[in-house]
Amino acid sequence: MDALDAKAWIGIVRLAMVLGLATFLPAWTLAWWQAWTCIGVFVACAGAITAYLVRHDRALLARRVRAGPAAEKEFTQKVIQSLAFVAFLAVFVVPALDRRFGWSRVPIGISIVGDGVVVLGFWIVFRVLRENTFASAAIEVTSEQRVISTGPYAYVRHPMYSGALLLIVGVPPALGSWVGLGAVAPFALVIVWRLRDEERFLAKSLEGYESYCARVRYRLVPLVW
């Protein structure tokens, strides 16, 4: 295992730890099967994608492990990434508080469906990464980069964000909380802010991107927006 592999797998371990703290600590209990299942599904999916990149696209793996506010070059994106992290944690913390104080209850079947939605969202993210080796975690343009218009990009301009939003929507019901769905809205707003800023950057920096936007009208959801 080289330094890149180690960094990638340490990131998965950190993800598991952060999700565990964000759920079990506010809930103040470990007797919560929905949380164990949801975190297990979440980390397993992230780990499976990491394993694929380790084996099949190490250049993309290197781009993906450079994530977070520090990896961004533009101040606006540093702010957006910071807010996105807080909003991401809230999607887990709010259902945890719901579990602790009993604000709402979700049927077991719905929780299982929520886990399925998380898997579906990760599958979309995987399809995007398999299609686009330039899908950096930070907003940037490399010298060899080109516009990708095939696969999921033939339907929406930002299929990575579409998958991310879908899996985030699945988290609160997977954790047994209706109230937690309210925490999805701030995350969605930050994502919209990020993609609008990203489009402005790519229009200036990536040849052919404006033409691509003219061909593919929808940003996140086909026939909607």
Secondary structure, 3 states (H helix, E strand, C coil): CCHHHHHHHHHHHHHHHHHHHHHHHHHCCCCCHHHHHHHHHHHHHHHHHHHHHHHHCHHHHHHHHCCCHHHCCCHHHHHHHHHHHHHHHHHHHHHHHHHHHCCCCCCHHHHHHHHHHHHHHHHHHHHHHHHCCCCCCCCCCCCCCCCCCCHHHHCCCCHHHHHHHHHHHHHHHHCCCCHHHHHHHHHHHHHHHHHHHHHHHHHHHCCCHHHHHHHCCCCCCCCCC
